């Protein structure tokens, strides 16, 4: 059974940093592309960043380019999202996602205070 567990969220001041992790199990992690999404209160869930199965290709939403970095460690079955220079607009629940299996984690809350 596919299982995704996010961690690393929290409360941070504007300009601060956080590193999110997504631990995956139940499938061959290194075979599949993965992605991070977020949902702010009252808004639709949006794609934040995606990464190919090897980590050699990444894509970012315009709103986070230059501030967020997606990465993965296939040996540890874990994906990461390094978030720097956080802004109040980044406040949301962040989810990791495997599109092939249609699986989502439970999410981790990120709150950025101004």
C-alpha positions as CSV (number, residue, x, y, z in Angstrom):
1,X,0.0,0.0,0.0
2,X,1.4,3.4,-1.0
3,X,2.0,5.6,2.0
4,X,3.3,9.2,2.0
5,X,4.1,11.1,5.2
6,X,5.0,14.7,5.3
7,X,6.9,16.4,8.1
8,X,8.8,19.6,8.8
9,X,6.1,22.2,8.8
10,X,5.7,24.8,11.5
11,X,5.5,28.5,12.3
12,X,8.2,30.8,11.0
13,X,8.6,34.5,10.6
14,X,8.7,36.2,7.2
15,X,12.1,35.7,5.6
16,X,12.7,32.5,7.4
17,X,13.3,29.0,6.2
18,X,11.8,25.5,6.6
19,X,12.7,22.1,5.1
20,X,9.8,19.7,4.5
21,X,10.3,16.0,4.1
22,X,8.1,13.4,2.5
23,X,8.8,9.8,3.5
24,X,7.4,7.3,1.0
25,X,6.7,3.6,1.3
26,X,4.8,0.8,-0.5
27,X,6.3,1.4,-4.0
28,X,9.6,1.6,-5.8
29,X,10.3,5.3,-5.0
30,X,13.1,5.8,-7.5
31,X,10.9,4.8,-10.4
32,X,8.4,7.7,-10.1
33,X,8.2,11.4,-10.4
34,X,6.9,13.2,-7.3
35,X,5.6,16.6,-6.5
36,X,4.8,19.0,-3.7
37,X,1.4,20.9,-3.6
38,X,-0.1,23.3,-1.2
39,X,-3.6,24.5,-0.2
40,X,-4.1,27.8,1.4
41,X,-7.3,28.5,3.4
42,X,-10.1,29.2,1.0
43,X,-8.1,28.4,-2.1
44,X,-7.7,25.5,-4.4
45,X,-4.7,23.2,-4.1
46,X,-1.9,24.3,-6.3
47,X,1.3,22.6,-7.6
48,X,4.4,24.0,-6.0
49,X,7.2,21.9,-7.5
50,X,7.8,18.6,-9.2
51,X,10.8,16.4,-9.6
52,X,11.6,13.5,-12.0
53,X,12.4,10.0,-10.8
54,X,16.1,10.6,-10.9
55,X,16.0,14.1,-9.6
56,X,17.6,15.4,-12.8
57,X,14.6,17.5,-13.8
58,X,12.7,19.9,-11.6
59,X,9.9,22.4,-12.2
60,X,8.5,25.2,-10.0
61,X,5.5,27.4,-9.7
62,X,6.4,31.0,-10.6
63,X,5.5,32.1,-7.1
64,X,8.3,30.0,-5.5
65,X,11.1,30.1,-8.2
66,X,14.4,31.2,-6.7
67,X,13.1,30.6,-3.1
68,X,12.2,26.9,-3.0
69,X,14.2,23.8,-3.9
70,X,12.8,20.4,-4.5
71,X,15.1,17.4,-4.1
72,X,15.0,13.7,-3.4
73,X,17.1,10.9,-1.9
74,X,16.1,7.6,-3.6
75,X,18.2,5.6,-1.2
76,X,16.1,7.0,1.7
77,X,12.8,6.9,-0.2
78,X,12.4,10.6,0.8
79,X,11.6,13.8,-1.0
80,X,12.4,17.3,0.3
81,X,11.3,20.9,-0.2
82,X,13.7,23.5,1.1
83,X,11.9,26.7,1.5
84,X,13.8,30.0,1.9
85,X,12.8,33.6,2.2
86,X,9.3,32.5,3.2
87,X,6.4,35.0,2.8
88,X,3.0,35.2,4.5
89,X,1.5,34.1,1.1
90,X,3.3,30.8,1.5
91,X,1.1,29.9,4.5
92,X,-0.7,26.7,3.5
93,X,-0.9,23.0,4.1
94,X,1.8,21.3,2.1
95,X,1.2,17.9,0.5
96,X,3.4,15.4,-1.3
97,X,1.9,13.5,-4.2
98,X,2.6,10.6,-6.5
99,X,0.5,11.1,-9.6
100,X,0.8,7.6,-10.9
101,X,-0.9,6.1,-7.8
102,X,-3.0,9.1,-7.1
103,X,-1.6,9.1,-3.6
104,X,-1.5,12.1,-1.2
105,X,0.1,12.5,2.2
106,X,-1.8,13.9,5.2
107,X,-0.2,17.3,4.8
108,X,2.0,19.5,7.0
109,X,1.0,23.0,8.0
110,X,3.3,25.9,7.2
111,X,2.5,29.2,8.7
112,X,4.5,32.3,7.9
113,X,4.0,35.4,10.1
114,X,4.6,38.9,8.9
